């Protein structure tokens, strides 16, 4: 039996990720690597919100692949945009 990740724990993780991404961007905003890490953190937060708070558990929903593709597309677009900036 695997332990479930509760809503309170998810909220704490989301708050910690939000704080980490804010501090990361505020300390070194001009770095491409920091921007890409911030995008990765944002995508992880989006995946948590989709799976835990919107009750769209990835394994049991028919649109799980669509949501995963959407997150990947957003990540690629944001990453390419950050890479293209001077």
PDB file of N, CA, C and O in Angstrom, chain B, residues numbered from 101:
ATOM      1  N   UNK B 101       0.843  -1.178   0.000  1.00  0.00           N
ATOM      2  CA  UNK B 101       0.000   0.000   0.000  1.00  0.00           C
ATOM      3  C   UNK B 101       0.889   1.243   0.000  1.00  0.00           C
ATOM      4  O   UNK B 101       1.741   1.409   0.873  1.00  0.00           O
ATOM      5  N   UNK B 102       0.684   2.101  -0.976  1.00  0.00           N
ATOM      6  CA  UNK B 102       1.492   3.315  -1.066  1.00  0.00           C
ATOM      7  C   UNK B 102       0.787   4.449  -0.346  1.00  0.00           C
ATOM      8  O   UNK B 102      -0.435   4.574  -0.431  1.00  0.00           O
ATOM      9  N   UNK B 103       1.540   5.271   0.358  1.00  0.00           N
ATOM     10  CA  UNK B 103       0.911   6.391   1.058  1.00  0.00           C
ATOM     11  C   UNK B 103       0.439   7.456   0.076  1.00  0.00           C
ATOM     12  O   UNK B 103       1.091   7.712  -0.937  1.00  0.00           O
ATOM     13  N   UNK B 104      -0.684   8.067   0.378  1.00  0.00           N
ATOM     14  CA  UNK B 104      -1.245   9.122  -0.469  1.00  0.00           C
ATOM     15  C   UNK B 104      -0.657  10.465  -0.066  1.00  0.00           C
ATOM     16  O   UNK B 104      -0.360  10.709   1.103  1.00  0.00           O
ATOM     17  N   UNK B 105      -0.502  11.305  -1.034  1.00  0.00           N
ATOM     18  CA  UNK B 105      -0.025  12.662  -0.817  1.00  0.00           C
ATOM     19  C   UNK B 105      -1.240  13.525  -0.542  1.00  0.00           C
ATOM     20  O   UNK B 105      -2.007  13.810  -1.461  1.00  0.00           O
ATOM     21  N   UNK B 106      -1.436  13.948   0.701  1.00  0.00           N
ATOM     22  CA  UNK B 106      -2.643  14.657   1.088  1.00  0.00           C
ATOM     23  C   UNK B 106      -2.715  16.077   0.560  1.00  0.00           C
ATOM     24  O   UNK B 106      -1.722  16.624   0.082  1.00  0.00           O
ATOM     25  N   UNK B 107      -3.891  16.665   0.648  1.00  0.00           N
ATOM     26  CA  UNK B 107      -4.109  18.023   0.166  1.00  0.00           C
ATOM     27  C   UNK B 107      -3.301  19.040   0.956  1.00  0.00           C
ATOM     28  O   UNK B 107      -2.790  20.003   0.385  1.00  0.00           O
ATOM     29  N   UNK B 108      -3.180  18.837   2.261  1.00  0.00           N
ATOM     30  CA  UNK B 108      -2.397  19.757   3.076  1.00  0.00           C
ATOM     31  C   UNK B 108      -0.927  19.687   2.701  1.00  0.00           C
ATOM     32  O   UNK B 108      -0.258  20.716   2.604  1.00  0.00           O
ATOM     33  N   UNK B 109      -0.423  18.484   2.490  1.00  0.00           N
ATOM     34  CA  UNK B 109       0.971  18.331   2.076  1.00  0.00           C
ATOM     35  C   UNK B 109       1.182  18.954   0.699  1.00  0.00           C
ATOM     36  O   UNK B 109       2.219  19.572   0.456  1.00  0.00           O
ATOM     37  N   UNK B 110       0.223  18.803  -0.195  1.00  0.00           N
ATOM     38  CA  UNK B 110       0.323  19.406  -1.519  1.00  0.00           C
ATOM     39  C   UNK B 110       0.366  20.921  -1.422  1.00  0.00           C
ATOM     40  O   UNK B 110       1.150  21.567  -2.118  1.00  0.00           O
ATOM     41  N   UNK B 111      -0.462  21.488  -0.572  1.00  0.00           N
ATOM     42  CA  UNK B 111      -0.477  22.932  -0.379  1.00  0.00           C
ATOM     43  C   UNK B 111       0.853  23.422   0.175  1.00  0.00           C
ATOM     44  O   UNK B 111       1.352  24.466  -0.244  1.00  0.00           O
ATOM     45  N   UNK B 112       1.428  22.682   1.108  1.00  0.00           N
ATOM     46  CA  UNK B 112       2.730  23.056   1.671  1.00  0.00           C
ATOM     47  C   UNK B 112       3.815  22.982   0.600  1.00  0.00           C
ATOM     48  O   UNK B 112       4.669  23.865   0.522  1.00  0.00           O
ATOM     49  N   UNK B 113       3.787  21.944  -0.218  1.00  0.00           N
ATOM     50  CA  UNK B 113       4.767  21.817  -1.302  1.00  0.00           C
ATOM     51  C   UNK B 113       4.604  22.953  -2.304  1.00  0.00           C
ATOM     52  O   UNK B 113       5.597  23.510  -2.770  1.00  0.00           O
ATOM     53  N   UNK B 114       3.365  23.302  -2.639  1.00  0.00           N
ATOM     54  CA  UNK B 114       3.135  24.414  -3.560  1.00  0.00           C
ATOM     55  C   UNK B 114       3.644  25.725  -2.987  1.00  0.00           C
ATOM     56  O   UNK B 114       4.240  26.521  -3.712  1.00  0.00           O
ATOM     57  N   UNK B 115       3.422  25.965  -1.704  1.00  0.00           N
ATOM     58  CA  UNK B 115       3.926  27.181  -1.070  1.00  0.00           C
ATOM     59  C   UNK B 115       5.452  27.200  -1.061  1.00  0.00           C
ATOM     60  O   UNK B 115       6.063  28.241  -1.307  1.00  0.00           O
ATOM     61  N   UNK B 116       6.064  26.061  -0.779  1.00  0.00           N
ATOM     62  CA  UNK B 116       7.527  25.987  -0.771  1.00  0.00           C
ATOM     63  C   UNK B 116       8.093  26.201  -2.179  1.00  0.00           C
ATOM     64  O   UNK B 116       9.093  26.899  -2.344  1.00  0.00           O
ATOM     65  N   UNK B 117       7.465  25.610  -3.180  1.00  0.00           N
ATOM     66  CA  UNK B 117       7.923  25.815  -4.556  1.00  0.00           C
ATOM     67  C   UNK B 117       7.739  27.260  -5.003  1.00  0.00           C
ATOM     68  O   UNK B 117       8.587  27.800  -5.714  1.00  0.00           O
ATOM     69  N   UNK B 118       6.653  27.883  -4.599  1.00  0.00           N
ATOM     70  CA  UNK B 118       6.433  29.296  -4.930  1.00  0.00           C
ATOM     71  C   UNK B 118       7.487  30.185  -4.288  1.00  0.00           C
ATOM     72  O   UNK B 118       8.021  31.090  -4.929  1.00  0.00           O
ATOM     73  N   UNK B 119       7.780  29.926  -3.030  1.00  0.00           N
ATOM     74  CA  UNK B 119       8.809  30.693  -2.333  1.00  0.00           C
ATOM     75  C   UNK B 119      10.177  30.475  -2.967  1.00  0.00           C
ATOM     76  O   UNK B 119      10.936  31.426  -3.156  1.00  0.00           O
ATOM     77  N   UNK B 120      10.493  29.228  -3.293  1.00  0.00           N
ATOM     78  CA  UNK B 120      11.788  28.922  -3.904  1.00  0.00           C
ATOM     79  C   UNK B 120      11.931  29.592  -5.265  1.00  0.00           C
ATOM     80  O   UNK B 120      12.988  30.146  -5.568  1.00  0.00           O
ATOM     81  N   UNK B 121      10.901  29.551  -6.080  1.00  0.00           N
ATOM     82  CA  UNK B 121      11.000  30.175  -7.405  1.00  0.00           C
ATOM     83  C   UNK B 121      11.095  31.695  -7.290  1.00  0.00           C
ATOM     84  O   UNK B 121      11.817  32.323  -8.065  1.00  0.00           O
ATOM     85  N   UNK B 122      10.388  32.291  -6.349  1.00  0.00           N
ATOM     86  CA  UNK B 122      10.481  33.732  -6.137  1.00  0.00           C
ATOM     87  C   UNK B 122      11.892  34.123  -5.720  1.00  0.00           C
ATOM     88  O   UNK B 122      12.477  35.049  -6.280  1.00  0.00           O
ATOM     89  N   UNK B 123      12.434  33.415  -4.737  1.00  0.00           N
ATOM     90  CA  UNK B 123      13.786  33.731  -4.279  1.00  0.00           C
ATOM     91  C   UNK B 123      14.824  33.483  -5.363  1.00  0.00           C
ATOM     92  O   UNK B 123      15.792  34.234  -5.486  1.00  0.00           O
ATOM     93  N   UNK B 124      14.625  32.444  -6.137  1.00  0.00           N
ATOM     94  CA  UNK B 124      15.547  32.115  -7.221  1.00  0.00           C
ATOM     95  C   UNK B 124      15.584  33.215  -8.271  1.00  0.00           C
ATOM     96  O   UNK B 124      16.659  33.630  -8.703  1.00  0.00           O
ATOM     97  N   UNK B 125      14.427  33.681  -8.677  1.00  0.00           N
ATOM     98  CA  UNK B 125      14.364  34.701  -9.719  1.00  0.00           C
ATOM     99  C   UNK B 125      14.808  36.062  -9.186  1.00  0.00           C
ATOM    100  O   UNK B 125      15.433  36.829  -9.917  1.00  0.00           O
ATOM    101  N   UNK B 126      14.504  36.370  -7.949  1.00  0.00           N
ATOM    102  CA  UNK B 126      14.891  37.661  -7.389  1.00  0.00           C
ATOM    103  C   UNK B 126      16.393  37.784  -7.183  1.00  0.00           C
ATOM    104  O   UNK B 126      16.936  38.887  -7.265  1.00  0.00           O
ATOM    105  N   UNK B 127      17.069  36.685  -6.921  1.00  0.00           N
ATOM    106  CA  UNK B 127      18.505  36.773  -6.658  1.00  0.00           C
ATOM    107  C   UNK B 127      19.329  36.793  -7.933  1.00  0.00           C
ATOM    108  O   UNK B 127      20.389  37.419  -7.958  1.00  0.00           O
ATOM    109  N   UNK B 128      18.886  36.136  -8.984  1.00  0.00           N
ATOM    110  CA  UNK B 128      19.671  36.018 -10.214  1.00  0.00           C
ATOM    111  C   UNK B 128      18.733  36.022 -11.418  1.00  0.00           C
ATOM    112  O   UNK B 128      18.598  35.008 -12.103  1.00  0.00           O
ATOM    113  N   UNK B 129      18.089  37.151 -11.677  1.00  0.00           N
ATOM    114  CA  UNK B 129      17.038  37.200 -12.689  1.00  0.00           C
ATOM    115  C   UNK B 129      17.566  37.158 -14.122  1.00  0.00           C
ATOM    116  O   UNK B 129      16.804  36.839 -15.034  1.00  0.00           O
ATOM    117  N   UNK B 130      18.834  37.467 -14.349  1.00  0.00           N
ATOM    118  CA  UNK B 130      19.344  37.578 -15.712  1.00  0.00           C
ATOM    119  C   UNK B 130      19.887  36.266 -16.267  1.00  0.00           C
ATOM    120  O   UNK B 130      20.241  36.214 -17.445  1.00  0.00           O
ATOM    121  N   UNK B 131      19.965  35.232 -15.487  1.00  0.00           N
ATOM    122  CA  UNK B 131      20.572  33.981 -15.921  1.00  0.00           C
ATOM    123  C   UNK B 131      19.560  33.103 -16.661  1.00  0.00           C
ATOM    124  O   UNK B 131      18.420  32.952 -16.221  1.00  0.00           O
ATOM    125  N   UNK B 132      19.989  32.526 -17.789  1.00  0.00           N
ATOM    126  CA  UNK B 132      19.131  31.622 -18.547  1.00  0.00           C
ATOM    127  C   UNK B 132      18.825  30.365 -17.748  1.00  0.00           C
ATOM    128  O   UNK B 132      17.687  29.895 -17.747  1.00  0.00           O
ATOM    129  N   UNK B 133      19.816  29.820 -17.074  1.00  0.00           N
ATOM    130  CA  UNK B 133      19.617  28.600 -16.290  1.00  0.00           C
ATOM    131  C   UNK B 133      18.596  28.825 -15.183  1.00  0.00           C
ATOM    132  O   UNK B 133      17.753  27.963 -14.931  1.00  0.00           O
ATOM    133  N   UNK B 134      18.665  29.965 -14.528  1.00  0.00           N
ATOM    134  CA  UNK B 134      17.715  30.269 -13.454  1.00  0.00           C
ATOM    135  C   UNK B 134      16.310  30.416 -14.025  1.00  0.00           C
ATOM    136  O   UNK B 134      15.341  29.969 -13.411  1.00  0.00           O
ATOM    137  N   UNK B 135      16.193  31.035 -15.190  1.00  0.00           N
ATOM    138  CA  UNK B 135      14.885  31.155 -15.828  1.00  0.00           C
ATOM    139  C   UNK B 135      14.302  29.807 -16.189  1.00  0.00           C
ATOM    140  O   UNK B 135      13.107  29.573 -16.007  1.00  0.00           O
ATOM    141  N   UNK B 136      15.140  28.915 -16.703  1.00  0.00           N
ATOM    142  CA  UNK B 136      14.654  27.579 -17.053  1.00  0.00           C
ATOM    143  C   UNK B 136      14.254  26.776 -15.824  1.00  0.00           C
ATOM    144  O   UNK B 136      13.289  26.012 -15.862  1.00  0.00           O
ATOM    145  N   UNK B 137      14.997  26.950 -14.729  1.00  0.00           N
ATOM    146  CA  UNK B 137      14.624  26.271 -13.479  1.00  0.00           C
ATOM    147  C   UNK B 137      13.292  26.827 -12.972  1.00  0.00           C
ATOM    148  O   UNK B 137      12.448  26.074 -12.487  1.00  0.00           O
ATOM    149  N   UNK B 138      13.107  28.134 -13.084  1.00  0.00           N
ATOM    150  CA  UNK B 138      11.831  28.736 -12.663  1.00  0.00           C
ATOM    151  C   UNK B 138      10.675  28.210 -13.510  1.00  0.00           C
ATOM    152  O   UNK B 138       9.588  27.974 -12.983  1.00  0.00           O
ATOM    153  N   UNK B 139      10.888  28.022 -14.806  1.00  0.00           N
ATOM    154  CA  UNK B 139       9.857  27.457 -15.668  1.00  0.00           C
ATOM    155  C   UNK B 139       9.562  26.015 -15.261  1.00  0.00           C
ATOM    156  O   UNK B 139       8.402  25.605 -15.221  1.00  0.00           O
ATOM    157  N   UNK B 140      10.607  25.248 -14.958  1.00  0.00           N
ATOM    158  CA  UNK B 140      10.412  23.860 -14.521  1.00  0.00           C
ATOM    159  C   UNK B 140       9.622  23.806 -13.217  1.00  0.00           C
ATOM    160  O   UNK B 140       8.751  22.951 -13.053  1.00  0.00           O
ATOM    161  N   UNK B 141       9.921  24.708 -12.298  1.00  0.00           N
ATOM    162  CA  UNK B 141       9.171  24.764 -11.039  1.00  0.00           C
ATOM    163  C   UNK B 141       7.703  25.114 -11.314  1.00  0.00           C
ATOM    164  O   UNK B 141       6.801  24.531 -10.712  1.00  0.00           O
ATOM    165  N   UNK B 142       7.471  26.059 -12.217  1.00  0.00           N
ATOM    166  CA  UNK B 142       6.095  26.443 -12.557  1.00  0.00           C
ATOM    167  C   UNK B 142       5.336  25.278 -13.173  1.00  0.00           C
ATOM    168  O   UNK B 142       4.158  25.080 -12.874  1.00  0.00           O
ATOM    169  N   UNK B 143       5.992  24.507 -14.026  1.00  0.00           N
ATOM    170  CA  UNK B 143       5.325  23.350 -14.626  1.00  0.00           C
ATOM    171  C   UNK B 143       5.046  22.268 -13.586  1.00  0.00           C
ATOM    172  O   UNK B 143       4.011  21.605 -13.642  1.00  0.00           O
ATOM    173  N   UNK B 144       5.961  22.088 -12.642  1.00  0.00           N
ATOM    174  CA  UNK B 144       5.717  21.126 -11.567  1.00  0.00           C
ATOM    175  C   UNK B 144       4.528  21.564 -10.716  1.00  0.00           C
ATOM    176  O   UNK B 144       3.714  20.735 -10.309  1.00  0.00           O
ATOM    177  N   UNK B 145       4.429  22.861 -10.450  1.00  0.00           N
ATOM    178  CA  UNK B 145       3.288  23.371  -9.698  1.00  0.00           C
ATOM    179  C   UNK B 145       1.987  23.177 -10.475  1.00  0.00           C
ATOM    180  O   UNK B 145       0.960  22.826  -9.894  1.00  0.00           O
ATOM    181  N   UNK B 146       2.032  23.406 -11.788  1.00  0.00           N
ATOM    182  CA  UNK B 146       0.831  23.199 -12.611  1.00  0.00           C
ATOM    183  C   UNK B 146       0.402  21.742 -12.591  1.00  0.00           C
ATOM    184  O   UNK B 146      -0.789  21.441 -12.511  1.00  0.00           O
ATOM    185  N   UNK B 147       1.371  20.837 -12.663  1.00  0.00           N
ATOM    186  CA  UNK B 147       1.039  19.408 -12.621  1.00  0.00           C
ATOM    187  C   UNK B 147       0.428  19.030 -11.269  1.00  0.00           C
ATOM    188  O   UNK B 147      -0.512  18.237 -11.215  1.00  0.00           O
ATOM    189  N   UNK B 148       0.957  19.591 -10.185  1.00  0.00           N
ATOM    190  CA  UNK B 148       0.385  19.317  -8.859  1.00  0.00           C
ATOM    191  C   UNK B 148      -1.042  19.841  -8.762  1.00  0.00           C
ATOM    192  O   UNK B 148      -1.925  19.155  -8.246  1.00  0.00           O
ATOM    193  N   UNK B 149      -1.266  21.031  -9.245  1.00  0.00           N
ATOM    194  CA  UNK B 149      -2.606  21.613  -9.178  1.00  0.00           C
ATOM    195  C   UNK B 149      -3.582  20.806 -10.020  1.00  0.00           C
ATOM    196  O   UNK B 149      -4.699  20.525  -9.586  1.00  0.00           O
ATOM    197  N   UNK B 150      -3.156  20.430 -11.234  1.00  0.00           N
ATOM    198  CA  UNK B 150      -4.041  19.630 -12.089  1.00  0.00           C
ATOM    199  C   UNK B 150      -4.366  18.286 -11.458  1.00  0.00           C
ATOM    200  O   UNK B 150      -5.505  17.824 -11.529  1.00  0.00           O
ATOM    201  N   UNK B 151      -3.378  17.659 -10.844  1.00  0.00           N
ATOM    202  CA  UNK B 151      -3.601  16.305 -10.345  1.00  0.00           C
ATOM    203  C   UNK B 151      -4.257  16.265  -8.967  1.00  0.00           C
ATOM    204  O   UNK B 151      -5.015  15.337  -8.684  1.00  0.00           O
ATOM    205  N   UNK B 152      -3.992  17.231  -8.116  1.00  0.00           N
ATOM    206  CA  UNK B 152      -4.494  17.153  -6.745  1.00  0.00           C
ATOM    207  C   UNK B 152      -5.726  18.016  -6.495  1.00  0.00           C
ATOM    208  O   UNK B 152      -6.671  17.561  -5.850  1.00  0.00           O
ATOM    209  N   UNK B 153      -5.735  19.251  -6.993  1.00  0.00           N
ATOM    210  CA  UNK B 153      -6.818  20.151  -6.640  1.00  0.00           C
ATOM    211  C   UNK B 153      -7.936  20.194  -7.668  1.00  0.00           C
ATOM    212  O   UNK B 153      -9.050  20.612  -7.355  1.00  0.00           O
ATOM    213  N   UNK B 154      -7.652  19.768  -8.884  1.00  0.00           N
ATOM    214  CA  UNK B 154      -8.697  19.737  -9.897  1.00  0.00           C
ATOM    215  C   UNK B 154      -9.236  18.323 -10.068  1.00  0.00           C
ATOM    216  O   UNK B 154     -10.073  18.074 -10.935  1.00  0.00           O
ATOM    217  N   UNK B 155      -8.762  17.411  -9.253  1.00  0.00           N
ATOM    218  CA  UNK B 155      -9.203  16.015  -9.234  1.00  0.00           C
ATOM    219  C   UNK B 155      -9.073  15.358 -10.611  1.00  0.00           C
ATOM    220  O   UNK B 155      -9.941  14.598 -11.040  1.00  0.00           O
ATOM    221  N   UNK B 156      -7.987  15.663 -11.277  1.00  0.00           N
ATOM    222  CA  UNK B 156      -7.699  15.057 -12.567  1.00  0.00           C
ATOM    223  C   UNK B 156      -6.522  14.109 -12.391  1.00  0.00           C
ATOM    224  O   UNK B 156      -5.425  14.376 -12.881  1.00  0.00           O
ATOM    225  N   UNK B 157      -6.747  13.021 -11.702  1.00  0.00           N
ATOM    226  CA  UNK B 157      -5.663  12.087 -11.471  1.00  0.00           C
ATOM    227  C   UNK B 157      -5.213  11.522 -12.805  1.00  0.00           C
ATOM    228  O   UNK B 157      -6.019  11.004 -13.577  1.00  0.00           O
ATOM    229  N   UNK B 158      -3.938  11.623 -13.063  1.00  0.00           N
ATOM    230  CA  UNK B 158      -3.367  11.345 -14.375  1.00  0.00           C
ATOM    231  C   UNK B 158      -3.630   9.916 -14.853  1.00  0.00           C
ATOM    232  O   UNK B 158      -3.866   9.715 -16.045  1.00  0.00           O
ATOM    233  N   UNK B 159      -3.598   8.955 -14.000  1.00  0.00           N
ATOM    234  CA  UNK B 159      -3.703   7.560 -14.426  1.00  0.00           C
ATOM    235  C   UNK B 159      -5.121   7.164 -14.807  1.00  0.00           C
ATOM    236  O   UNK B 159      -5.303   6.233 -15.593  1.00  0.00           O
ATOM    237  N   UNK B 160      -6.116   7.837 -14.280  1.00  0.00           N
ATOM    238  CA  UNK B 160      -7.485   7.363 -14.418  1.00  0.00           C
ATOM    239  C   UNK B 160      -8.367   8.250 -15.298  1.00  0.00           C
ATOM    240  O   UNK B 160      -9.562   7.988 -15.436  1.00  0.00           O
ATOM    241  N   UNK B 161      -7.809   9.263 -15.877  1.00  0.00           N
ATOM    242  CA  UNK B 161      -8.620  10.164 -16.684  1.00  0.00           C
ATOM    243  C   UNK B 161      -8.302   9.987 -18.165  1.00  0.00           C
ATOM    244  O   UNK B 161      -7.147   9.756 -18.523  1.00  0.00           O
ATOM    245  N   UNK B 162      -9.302  10.092 -19.024  1.00  0.00           N
ATOM    246  CA  UNK B 162      -9.048   9.898 -20.463  1.00  0.00           C
ATOM    247  C   UNK B 162      -8.214  11.018 -21.080  1.00  0.00           C
ATOM    248  O   UNK B 162      -7.583  10.809 -22.116  1.00  0.00           O
ATOM    249  N   UNK B 163      -8.195  12.190 -20.473  1.00  0.00           N
ATOM    250  CA  UNK B 163      -7.458  13.307 -21.041  1.00  0.00           C
ATOM    251  C   UNK B 163      -6.095  13.510 -20.385  1.00  0.00           C
ATOM    252  O   UNK B 163      -5.512  14.588 -20.492  1.00  0.00           O
ATOM    253  N   UNK B 164      -5.591  12.496 -19.717  1.00  0.00           N
ATOM    254  CA  UNK B 164      -4.296  12.614 -19.059  1.00  0.00           C
ATOM    255  C   UNK B 164      -3.192  12.896 -20.065  1.00  0.00           C
ATOM    256  O   UNK B 164      -2.302  13.705 -19.802  1.00  0.00           O
ATOM    257  N   UNK B 165      -3.243  12.236 -21.212  1.00  0.00           N
ATOM    258  CA  UNK B 165      -2.228  12.463 -22.236  1.00  0.00           C
ATOM    259  C   UNK B 165      -2.341  13.872 -22.814  1.00  0.00           C
ATOM    260  O   UNK B 165      -1.329  14.496 -23.133  1.00  0.00           O
ATOM    261  N   UNK B 166      -3.557  14.369 -22.949  1.00  0.00           N
ATOM    262  CA  UNK B 166      -3.748  15.727 -23.465  1.00  0.00           C
ATOM    263  C   UNK B 166      -3.171  16.744 -22.495  1.00  0.00           C
ATOM    264  O   UNK B 166      -2.494  17.683 -22.911  1.00  0.00           O
ATOM    265  N   UNK B 167      -3.432  16.566 -21.208  1.00  0.00           N
ATOM    266  CA  UNK B 167      -2.891  17.486 -20.207  1.00  0.00           C
ATOM    267  C   UNK B 167      -1.375  17.403 -20.138  1.00  0.00           C
ATOM    268  O   UNK B 167      -0.708  18.427 -19.996  1.00  0.00           O
ATOM    269  N   UNK B 168      -0.825  16.209 -20.236  1.00  0.00           N
ATOM    270  CA  UNK B 168       0.630  16.052 -20.224  1.00  0.00           C
ATOM    271  C   UNK B 168       1.247  16.707 -21.462  1.00  0.00           C
ATOM    272  O   UNK B 168       2.295  17.346 -21.365  1.00  0.00           O
ATOM    273  N   UNK B 169       0.613  16.552 -22.612  1.00  0.00           N
ATOM    274  CA  UNK B 169       1.115  17.188 -23.833  1.00  0.00           C
ATOM    275  C   UNK B 169       1.020  18.707 -23.735  1.00  0.00           C
ATOM    276  O   UNK B 169       1.905  19.423 -24.203  1.00  0.00           O
ATOM    277  N   UNK B 170      -0.058  19.193 -23.123  1.00  0.00           N
ATOM    278  CA  UNK B 170      -0.208  20.633 -22.951  1.00  0.00           C
ATOM    279  C   UNK B 170       0.897  21.188 -22.050  1.00  0.00           C
ATOM    280  O   UNK B 170       1.488  22.221 -22.362  1.00  0.00           O
ATOM    281  N   UNK B 171       1.177  20.513 -20.942  1.00  0.00           N
ATOM    282  CA  UNK B 171       2.249  20.955 -20.062  1.00  0.00           C
ATOM    283  C   UNK B 171       3.600  20.916 -20.768  1.00  0.00           C
ATOM    284  O   UNK B 171       4.416  21.821 -20.596  1.00  0.00           O
ATOM    285  N   UNK B 172       3.836  19.886 -21.553  1.00  0.00           N
ATOM    286  CA  UNK B 172       5.097  19.799 -22.301  1.00  0.00           C
ATOM    287  C   UNK B 172       5.199  20.921 -23.327  1.00  0.00           C
ATOM    288  O   UNK B 172       6.264  21.518 -23.489  1.00  0.00           O
ATOM    289  N   UNK B 173       4.100  21.214 -24.022  1.00  0.00           N
ATOM    290  CA  UNK B 173       4.115  22.288 -25.018  1.00  0.00           C
ATOM    291  C   UNK B 173       4.364  23.644 -24.371  1.00  0.00           C
ATOM    292  O   UNK B 173       5.136  24.450 -24.891  1.00  0.00           O
ATOM    293  N   UNK B 174       3.719  23.895 -23.249  1.00  0.00           N
ATOM    294  CA  UNK B 174       3.941  25.150 -22.535  1.00  0.00           C
ATOM    295  C   UNK B 174       5.402  25.248 -22.089  1.00  0.00           C
ATOM    296  O   UNK B 174       6.020  26.306 -22.210  1.00  0.00           O
ATOM    297  N   UNK B 175       5.942  24.161 -21.582  1.00  0.00           N
ATOM    298  CA  UNK B 175       7.348  24.154 -21.171  1.00  0.00           C
ATOM    299  C   UNK B 175       8.287  24.428 -22.328  1.00  0.00           C
ATOM    300  O   UNK B 175       9.247  25.185 -22.178  1.00  0.00           O
ATOM    301  N   UNK B 176       8.028  23.825 -23.481  1.00  0.00           N
ATOM    302  CA  UNK B 176       8.869  24.060 -24.653  1.00  0.00           C
ATOM    303  C   UNK B 176       8.759  25.500 -25.147  1.00  0.00           C
ATOM    304  O   UNK B 176       9.763  26.113 -25.511  1.00  0.00           O
ATOM    305  N   UNK B 177       7.557  26.033 -25.160  1.00  0.00           N
ATOM    306  CA  UNK B 177       7.367  27.411 -25.620  1.00  0.00           C
ATOM    307  C   UNK B 177       8.063  28.390 -24.673  1.00  0.00           C
ATOM    308  O   UNK B 177       8.761  29.297 -25.126  1.00  0.00           O
ATOM    309  N   UNK B 178       7.878  28.214 -23.369  1.00  0.00           N
ATOM    310  CA  UNK B 178       8.530  29.103 -22.414  1.00  0.00           C
ATOM    311  C   UNK B 178      10.040  28.949 -22.438  1.00  0.00           C
ATOM    312  O   UNK B 178      10.768  29.940 -22.372  1.00  0.00           O
ATOM    313  N   UNK B 179      10.518  27.709 -22.533  1.00  0.00           N
ATOM    314  CA  UNK B 179      11.966  27.481 -22.598  1.00  0.00           C
ATOM    315  C   UNK B 179      12.575  28.084 -23.851  1.00  0.00           C
ATOM    316  O   UNK B 179      13.643  28.694 -23.787  1.00  0.00           O
ATOM    317  N   UNK B 180      11.909  27.923 -24.996  1.00  0.00           N
ATOM    318  CA  UNK B 180      12.407  28.507 -26.240  1.00  0.00           C
ATOM    319  C   UNK B 180      12.368  30.034 -26.183  1.00  0.00           C
ATOM    320  O   UNK B 180      13.263  30.705 -26.698  1.00  0.00           O
ATOM    321  N   UNK B 181      11.340  30.569 -25.562  1.00  0.00           N
ATOM    322  CA  UNK B 181      11.257  32.029 -25.413  1.00  0.00           C
ATOM    323  C   UNK B 181      12.377  32.561 -24.532  1.00  0.00           C
ATOM    324  O   UNK B 181      12.968  33.595 -24.843  1.00  0.00           O
ATOM    325  N   UNK B 182      12.669  31.888 -23.462  1.00  0.00           N
ATOM    326  CA  UNK B 182      13.773  32.319 -22.596  1.00  0.00           C
ATOM    327  C   UNK B 182      15.115  32.193 -23.305  1.00  0.00           C
ATOM    328  O   UNK B 182      16.000  33.032 -23.141  1.00  0.00           O
ATOM    329  N   UNK B 183      15.252  31.124 -24.099  1.00  0.00           N
ATOM    330  CA  UNK B 183      16.511  30.899 -24.817  1.00  0.00           C
ATOM    331  C   UNK B 183      16.715  31.957 -25.901  1.00  0.00           C
ATOM    332  O   UNK B 183      17.847  32.354 -26.178  1.00  0.00           O
ATOM    333  N   UNK B 184      15.625  32.413 -26.512  1.00  0.00           N
ATOM    334  CA  UNK B 184      15.717  33.384 -27.612  1.00  0.00           C
ATOM    335  C   UNK B 184      15.963  34.806 -27.131  1.00  0.00           C
ATOM    336  O   UNK B 184      16.393  35.657 -27.910  1.00  0.00           O
ATOM    337  N   UNK B 185      15.696  35.071 -25.862  1.00  0.00           N
ATOM    338  CA  UNK B 185      15.936  36.424 -25.348  1.00  0.00           C
ATOM    339  C   UNK B 185      17.421  36.744 -25.357  1.00  0.00           C
ATOM    340  O   UNK B 185      18.251  35.865 -25.125  1.00  0.00           O
ATOM    341  N   UNK B 186      17.761  38.001 -25.623  1.00  0.00           N
ATOM    342  CA  UNK B 186      19.193  38.367 -25.639  1.00  0.00           C
ATOM    343  C   UNK B 186      19.835  38.319 -24.281  1.00  0.00           C
ATOM    344  O   UNK B 186      21.027  38.601 -24.151  1.00  0.00           O
TER     345      UNK B 186
END
